[in-house]
Each structure stands twice: as structure tokens, then as C-alpha cells.
Amino acid sequence: MTQPERDDVQHVPGGFAHISEEEQVGGNPVVHHLAVYKTRARMIDDSRVERRARELQAASSFDDWDGLSGDDRELWRHMARLDLI
């Protein structure tokens, strides 16, 4: 089955990504790359992100996950998203 052609949907490594009009304006490759990353990061299941964040944190720190601040946990989740993409 083929997808209908749309200007706001682009084929990227790993699938299709919706690129907003704001992110398409100017043809800036950095903005485009960030838009693709943002879309792909949203597509990752939260349970996978959480599991990978805990694995990364456990491998790199002696601190217990439950003892981390909310900001620290979010930082580990962000690193997990980068790792999973």
C-alpha cells in the first residue's frame, strides 16, 4: 500500500516523519534534522525509554534510580531516547 504524497510528510531513515510548515521554511538542514529527531523520539514507546534510561543510569552511577530528582531522571530518559534512535 502506498502513502499519498504530502509536502509535510517525508521519508527518513526508519520510516516517515511529519515535518511542520515552520520546520520546512528556509530549508535549514539543522532545523530539518531536529524536526526529524523530535518526530522519531515521540514514536518510541515510553516503557522502552524508561527501561533503557534505568539501564544507562545503573551502568554509569552508584545512585539508586528512586533517589534521583525528577530533572535527573528526565536527563537519563533523554539520553535513552538518543540511544534508541
N, C-alpha and C positions, 0 to 999 in steps of 0.2 A: 504494500500500500504506500503510495507516495503522499508526501505532505504538500499542501497548497503553497505556492510561492508567496511569501510575505516579506516585505522590506525589513520588518522588525525582528525576524527570526533568522538566525544564521547558524550554519553548521560549524561546530567547533569540535576539537578532539573530545570524544566521549559523548557526543550527542548534539542536540540542538539547544540554542540559548536564545531567549527573548532579550533583545537589546532595545532599551527605551530610546525615544527620539532624542532626549537630552544627551545620551551616551553616544549617539551616532553623529551628532553635529560636529563639524570640524575635522573629522577623520583623524583625531588624535589617537595614535596606537596605544598609548599608555591608558587613556580613558577606556578604550575598547577592551584592553586586556583586563582591567579591573572590573568592567561590567561582566565579562565572561566569567571571571573568578567568582564574583558575587552570585551570579546565577547558578553556577555549578556548586558552590558552597551550600546554597539553600536546598539543593536537591539531595544532599547527604542526610540519611536518617539520623535523627538526634541520638538514638541509642548507640549507633556506631561511633558517633563523635564522642559521646560520654565515655564509652568503653576505651576508645583509643586515648583520650585525654588522661584517664586514670592510668593506663599502661605507660604512657610517656612520663607522667609525673612520678610514678613508682620507680621507674628505671633511672630517674635523674635526681631524686630527692629522698631524704630520710623522713620528711614530714608526712603525716597522715593526711589523706585526702579530706577527711571530715574536719580537720583542723585548719584547712586553708580558708582564706577570706573569699568572698564572692568574686572579687576582682581577680584574684589569683586563679580561681577555678575557670573563669571566663578566658583568661590568658591561655591556660592549658587547652581549653576547648578550641580556641582559635588556632593554636599550633597543631592540634589534631586535625582540624579541617584542612590546613595546608598539607599535612602529611597524607591525608586520604585523597586529595585531589590529584 
